[in-house]
Amino acid sequence: MKGQWKGRYRGTNAGLAVVELDDEGDHLRGLAELFDDDQSRPWSLAFLNDVPKRGNFSCEVELAFVNPQTLKIISAQEAQTAAPGVAFPNKAMVAGEWTPNGLRISWTTSVDSRGIGFLRRGRVEYKSQYRPNGRINTWAKFKNHILTREPQRFIFRGQPLTARLRTTFHRTNRADLFRYTSQDIELVKRYVTARGGHIFDLSRAGESGALYSLIQHHGFPTPLLDWTYSPYIAAFFAFKNATPAASPDGKVRIFIFNNIAWRADYNQVDKISLVRPHFSIFDLMAIENNRMLPQQALSSLTNVEDVESYIRECEKIRKKTYLEVIDLPITERVTVMQDLSMMGITAGALMPGLDGTCEELKSRLFGF
């Protein structure tokens, strides 16, 4: 029952409910947020500390609110000041029921407001909903296909498996991003500062994004997905570690995303906690990260566990296609890697340092 659960609620008011739960062994804990359809109003949040993994439950929770202008946690009294004429409770009695299809919740509050909602987890355990472009099924066809794409409008991501888009943070057993930003990242910052010397100012969005990018490139889970402006660099990372034994369908996947259209249609949000669900694209600062420039890298930042379903919902709303998927056979790996090497796209070029140098020499001396 861990993970991110989302769904509509109705009652005294209506909106979107998001619950993020971490597995704590014999129970769950996390954060619940109720985003009012009136986006000018502060939204409610409650910290959930002892949620059972099955059956029914009820508990009384203390409520806080988030100011939509400052994105800071405020009290019920401060919320009343921010939205005169609206009653904001400081407590709620919450009832929940785990069902085979999701989480049913209801509540009453200290100001006699009430609500009910049904929340579902994303389809993160299922195969990708995106069907690959069946006409582009060889390396030669892929190279011809990308020549039709306008430079800089599209960005690319390569994966050694045909798995769904999902951040490294959301692939862990964790879901509570408030806990991640307020506890985990503060600890990581101390250790990274001791190693590198730069003191990251996490109150500045550019620096927090730069820290996420740096630690992701060194193996720490983050809510980022790496992208590149180069389709060839995306192909390199798709094929680099791809093996027939590790791929159930014998294919790698390359995503093509319409970066310009997405940024024009949706606000890009530089926070992952205490904000509405979003998927945002940023060119992050390369602080102590010498890989970003040669990889022509940029990143998506998201607080959504099921990224693909979120993008598909946006495509339906806008009646546009933002994301295209191309699958290529792993059997072409040697040909692709040799071709990319002739272009100068190698581990040594993309990953400055001893690791990249050794990986490139390994390929050169022992074969791809």
C-alpha positions as CSV (number, residue, x, y, z in Angstrom):
1,M,0.0,0.0,0.0
2,K,3.0,2.3,-0.1
3,G,3.3,4.8,-2.9
4,Q,1.4,7.8,-4.2
5,W,-2.4,7.7,-4.2
6,K,-4.4,10.3,-6.1
7,G,-8.1,10.9,-6.7
8,R,-10.9,13.5,-6.8
9,Y,-12.8,14.4,-3.6
10,R,-16.1,16.1,-3.0
11,G,-18.0,17.5,-0.1
12,T,-18.0,20.9,1.5
13,N,-15.6,21.7,-1.4
14,A,-14.0,19.7,-4.2
15,G,-10.6,19.1,-5.5
16,L,-7.7,16.7,-5.9
17,A,-6.4,14.5,-3.0
18,V,-2.9,13.2,-3.0
19,V,-1.5,10.8,-0.3
20,E,2.1,9.8,-0.3
21,L,2.9,6.8,2.0
22,D,6.2,5.2,3.0
23,D,6.4,1.6,4.3
24,E,7.5,1.6,7.9
25,G,7.4,-2.2,8.5
26,D,4.1,-2.9,10.3
27,H,2.5,0.4,9.3
28,L,2.6,3.3,6.8
29,R,3.4,6.9,7.3
30,G,3.4,10.0,5.1
31,L,1.6,13.1,4.0
32,A,-2.0,13.8,2.7
33,E,-2.8,17.0,0.8
34,L,-6.2,18.3,-0.4
35,F,-5.8,20.7,-3.3
36,D,-8.9,22.8,-3.6
37,D,-10.3,23.4,-7.2
38,D,-10.1,27.1,-6.3
39,Q,-6.4,27.5,-6.7
40,S,-6.3,30.8,-4.9
41,R,-7.2,29.2,-1.6
42,P,-4.7,27.6,0.8
43,W,-4.8,23.8,0.6
44,S,-4.9,21.4,3.5
45,L,-2.3,19.0,4.6
46,A,-2.0,16.4,7.3
47,F,0.9,14.2,8.5
48,L,-0.2,10.6,8.8
49,N,2.0,8.6,11.3
50,D,0.3,5.2,11.8
51,V,-1.7,4.1,8.9
52,P,-2.4,0.3,8.8
53,K,-1.6,-1.7,5.6
54,R,-5.0,-3.3,5.3
55,G,-8.6,-3.1,6.4
56,N,-10.4,0.0,7.9
57,F,-8.8,2.7,10.0
58,S,-9.8,6.0,11.6
59,C,-7.7,8.7,13.3
60,E,-7.7,12.3,14.4
61,V,-5.2,14.5,12.6
62,E,-3.9,18.0,13.1
63,L,-4.3,20.1,10.0
64,A,-2.0,22.7,8.5
65,F,-2.3,24.6,5.2
66,V,-0.1,25.8,2.4
67,N,-0.1,29.4,1.2
68,P,-0.5,29.2,-2.6
69,Q,1.6,32.3,-3.1
70,T,4.5,31.6,-0.8
71,L,4.2,27.7,-0.8
72,K,4.9,27.9,3.0
73,I,3.1,25.9,5.7
74,I,0.7,28.1,7.6
75,S,-1.8,27.6,10.5
76,A,-5.6,27.6,10.2
77,Q,-5.6,31.1,11.5
78,E,-3.1,32.3,8.9
79,A,-5.1,30.5,6.2
80,Q,-8.2,32.4,7.4
81,T,-6.3,35.7,6.9
82,A,-5.2,34.6,3.4
83,A,-8.7,33.7,2.4
84,P,-11.3,35.8,4.3
85,G,-14.8,34.3,4.5
86,V,-13.5,30.7,4.3
87,A,-13.5,28.5,7.5
88,F,-10.3,26.6,8.0
89,P,-10.3,23.8,10.6
90,N,-7.4,22.8,12.8
91,K,-8.4,19.2,13.2
92,A,-10.1,16.4,11.3
93,M,-11.4,12.9,12.0
94,V,-10.3,10.8,9.0
95,A,-11.7,7.3,8.1
96,G,-10.1,5.1,5.5
97,E,-10.7,1.8,3.9
98,W,-8.3,-0.2,1.8
99,T,-10.1,-1.9,-1.1
100,P,-8.9,-4.1,-3.9
101,N,-9.0,-1.1,-6.2
102,G,-7.7,1.7,-4.0
103,L,-8.2,3.8,-0.9
104,R,-11.6,5.2,0.1
105,I,-11.3,8.1,2.5
106,S,-13.8,10.4,4.3
107,W,-13.5,13.1,6.9
108,T,-15.2,15.6,9.1
109,T,-13.5,18.6,10.6
110,S,-13.6,20.8,13.6
111,V,-15.6,23.4,11.6
112,D,-18.1,20.8,10.5
113,S,-16.8,20.6,6.9
114,R,-16.7,17.1,5.4
115,G,-15.6,15.2,2.3
116,I,-15.2,11.9,0.7
117,G,-12.9,10.6,-2.1
118,F,-11.6,7.5,-3.8
119,L,-7.8,7.3,-4.5
120,R,-5.9,5.1,-6.8
121,R,-2.2,4.4,-7.2
122,G,-0.7,4.9,-10.6
123,R,-0.1,2.0,-13.0
124,V,3.6,2.0,-12.2
125,E,3.8,-1.8,-12.0
126,Y,2.3,-2.3,-15.4
127,K,3.9,-2.2,-18.9
128,S,4.2,1.2,-20.6
129,Q,1.0,2.6,-22.0
130,Y,2.9,4.1,-24.9
131,R,3.1,2.0,-28.0
132,P,6.4,2.4,-29.9
133,N,6.5,3.8,-33.4
134,G,6.4,0.6,-35.3
135,R,7.8,2.1,-38.5
136,I,11.1,3.1,-36.7
137,N,12.5,-0.3,-35.7
138,T,16.2,-0.2,-36.8
139,W,19.1,2.0,-36.1
140,A,19.2,3.2,-39.7
141,K,15.5,4.2,-39.7
142,F,16.0,5.9,-36.3
143,K,18.8,8.1,-37.7
144,N,16.7,9.1,-40.7
145,H,13.7,9.8,-38.4
146,I,15.5,12.2,-36.1
147,L,16.7,14.3,-39.0
148,T,13.0,15.4,-39.4
149,R,13.0,16.8,-35.8
150,E,13.6,20.4,-35.2
151,P,16.8,20.9,-33.1
152,Q,16.2,22.1,-29.5
153,R,12.4,21.6,-29.8
154,F,12.7,17.9,-28.9
155,I,14.6,16.3,-26.1
156,F,15.6,12.6,-25.8
157,R,16.1,9.9,-23.1
158,G,17.5,6.5,-23.6
159,Q,16.8,3.4,-21.4
160,P,18.2,-0.1,-21.7
161,L,14.7,-1.5,-21.0
162,T,11.2,-0.7,-22.4
163,A,10.1,0.3,-18.9
164,R,7.8,3.1,-17.9
165,L,9.2,6.6,-17.2
166,R,9.8,6.7,-13.5
167,T,12.3,8.6,-11.4
168,T,14.9,6.8,-9.3
169,F,13.3,8.2,-6.1
170,H,9.9,6.7,-7.1
171,R,11.6,3.3,-7.9
172,T,12.6,3.0,-4.2
173,N,10.2,2.0,-1.4
174,R,9.7,5.7,-0.6
175,A,7.0,8.1,-1.7
176,D,6.8,10.9,0.9
177,L,8.6,13.8,-0.9
178,F,8.2,16.2,2.1
179,R,10.2,13.8,4.2
180,Y,12.8,13.5,1.4
181,T,13.3,17.3,1.0
182,S,13.2,18.2,4.7
183,Q,15.3,15.3,6.0
184,D,17.2,13.3,3.4
185,I,18.4,16.1,1.2
186,E,19.6,18.1,4.2
187,L,21.8,15.1,5.2
188,V,23.1,14.6,1.7
189,K,23.9,18.3,1.4
190,R,26.3,18.0,4.4
191,Y,28.2,15.1,3.0
192,V,28.4,16.5,-0.5
193,T,29.6,19.8,0.8
194,A,32.4,18.1,2.7
195,R,33.5,16.3,-0.4
196,G,33.3,19.1,-2.9
197,G,33.4,22.4,-1.1
198,H,30.5,24.2,-2.6
199,I,27.8,25.0,-0.1
200,F,24.5,24.4,-1.8
201,D,21.8,27.0,-0.9
202,L,18.7,24.9,-1.0
203,S,16.4,27.9,-0.7
204,R,17.4,28.8,-4.3
205,A,15.7,26.6,-6.9
206,G,18.7,26.6,-9.2
207,E,21.1,25.3,-6.6
208,S,18.7,22.6,-5.3
209,G,18.2,21.4,-8.8
210,A,22.0,21.4,-9.3
211,L,22.4,19.3,-6.2
212,Y,19.8,16.8,-7.3
213,S,21.5,16.5,-10.7
214,L,24.9,16.0,-9.1
215,I,23.9,13.3,-6.7
216,Q,21.8,11.5,-9.3
217,H,24.8,11.1,-11.5
218,H,26.6,9.5,-8.6
219,G,23.8,7.0,-7.8
220,F,21.6,8.7,-5.2
221,P,17.8,8.5,-5.8
222,T,16.2,11.8,-6.9
223,P,12.9,13.0,-8.4
224,L,14.8,13.8,-11.7
225,L,14.8,12.1,-15.0
226,D,17.8,12.8,-17.2
227,W,17.3,14.0,-20.8
228,T,19.5,15.3,-23.5
229,Y,19.2,17.5,-26.5
230,S,21.1,14.9,-28.6
231,P,19.3,11.8,-29.9
232,Y,22.7,10.1,-30.3
233,I,23.6,10.6,-26.7
234,A,20.3,9.2,-25.7
235,A,21.0,6.2,-27.9
236,F,24.4,5.8,-26.2
237,F,22.8,5.5,-22.8
238,A,20.1,3.2,-24.1
239,F,22.6,0.7,-25.6
240,K,25.6,1.2,-23.2
241,N,24.6,-1.5,-20.7
242,A,21.9,-3.3,-22.6
243,T,22.1,-7.1,-22.7
244,P,19.7,-9.7,-24.2
245,A,19.7,-11.5,-20.8
246,A,18.4,-8.4,-18.9
247,S,15.8,-7.4,-21.5
248,P,12.6,-9.5,-21.6
249,D,11.7,-8.3,-25.1
250,G,15.2,-7.8,-26.5
251,K,14.8,-4.0,-27.0
252,V,16.0,-0.7,-25.7
253,R,13.8,2.4,-25.6
254,I,14.3,6.0,-26.7
255,F,11.8,8.7,-25.7
256,I,11.3,11.8,-27.8
257,F,9.6,14.6,-25.9
258,N,8.3,17.9,-27.3
259,N,10.0,20.2,-24.8
260,I,9.0,23.5,-26.4
261,A,5.3,22.6,-26.7
262,W,5.2,21.3,-23.1
263,R,6.8,24.4,-21.6
264,A,4.5,26.6,-23.6
265,D,1.4,24.8,-22.4
266,Y,2.3,24.1,-18.7
267,N,3.9,26.1,-16.0
268,Q,7.3,24.7,-14.9
269,V,7.5,24.3,-11.2
270,D,10.9,24.1,-9.4
271,K,9.7,22.4,-6.2
272,I,8.7,18.8,-5.5
273,S,7.0,19.1,-2.1
274,L,4.0,21.2,-1.0
275,V,3.0,21.8,-4.6
276,R,0.4,20.4,-7.0
277,P,1.4,17.4,-9.1
278,H,3.6,18.5,-12.0
279,F,6.2,17.5,-14.6
280,S,8.7,20.2,-15.3
281,I,11.7,20.6,-17.6
282,F,14.8,22.6,-16.5
283,D,18.3,23.3,-17.8
284,L,20.0,23.0,-14.5
285,M,23.3,24.6,-13.3
286,A,26.3,22.4,-13.6
287,I,27.8,23.0,-10.1
288,E,30.6,20.6,-9.6
289,N,29.1,18.4,-12.3
290,N,31.4,18.1,-15.3
291,R,29.2,15.6,-17.1
292,M,26.3,17.9,-17.9
293,L,27.8,20.0,-20.7
294,P,29.3,17.1,-22.7
295,Q,26.0,15.1,-22.3
296,Q,24.0,18.2,-23.5
297,A,22.0,17.4,-20.4
298,L,18.8,18.8,-19.0
299,S,16.4,17.3,-16.5
300,S,12.7,16.8,-15.7
301,L,11.7,17.4,-12.1
302,T,8.4,15.8,-10.9
303,N,6.5,14.9,-7.8
304,V,4.4,12.4,-9.8
305,E,5.0,8.7,-9.4
306,D,3.2,7.6,-12.6
307,V,4.8,10.0,-15.1
308,E,3.4,8.4,-18.2
309,S,-0.2,8.4,-17.0
310,Y,0.2,12.1,-16.1
311,I,1.6,13.0,-19.5
312,R,-1.2,11.0,-21.3
313,E,-3.8,12.9,-19.2
314,C,-2.3,16.2,-20.4
315,E,-2.2,15.0,-24.0
316,K,-5.9,14.2,-23.8
317,I,-6.7,17.6,-22.3
318,R,-4.7,19.5,-24.9
319,K,-5.4,17.1,-27.8
320,K,-1.7,17.0,-28.5
321,T,1.1,14.5,-28.6
322,Y,4.1,15.4,-26.4
323,L,5.8,12.0,-26.0
324,E,6.9,9.6,-28.7
325,V,8.5,6.2,-28.0
326,I,10.9,4.3,-30.2
327,D,12.1,0.7,-29.5
328,L,15.3,-0.6,-31.1
329,P,16.6,-4.2,-31.0
330,I,19.5,-5.0,-28.7
331,T,21.0,-7.1,-31.5
332,E,22.1,-3.9,-33.1
333,R,24.1,-2.9,-30.1
334,V,27.6,-3.4,-31.5
335,T,26.7,-1.6,-34.7
336,V,25.2,1.3,-32.8
337,M,28.1,1.7,-30.4
338,Q,30.7,1.6,-33.2
339,D,28.7,4.2,-35.1
340,L,28.5,6.4,-32.0
341,S,32.2,6.0,-31.4
342,M,33.0,7.3,-34.9
343,M,30.9,10.3,-34.0
344,G,33.0,10.9,-30.8
345,I,30.2,9.8,-28.5
346,T,32.0,7.6,-26.1
347,A,32.1,7.0,-22.3
348,G,35.3,9.0,-22.0
349,A,33.8,12.0,-23.8
350,L,30.5,11.9,-22.0
351,M,31.8,11.1,-18.5
352,P,35.0,13.0,-17.8
353,G,37.1,11.3,-15.1
354,L,38.6,7.9,-14.5
355,D,35.4,5.9,-14.7
356,G,34.6,7.2,-18.2
357,T,38.2,6.7,-19.3
358,C,38.3,3.1,-18.1
359,E,34.9,2.3,-19.7
360,E,36.0,3.7,-23.0
361,L,39.3,1.9,-23.0
362,K,37.5,-1.3,-22.0
363,S,35.3,-1.0,-25.1
364,R,38.2,-0.1,-27.3
365,L,40.5,-3.0,-26.2
366,F,37.9,-5.7,-25.4
367,G,35.1,-4.9,-27.7
368,F,31.6,-3.5,-27.3
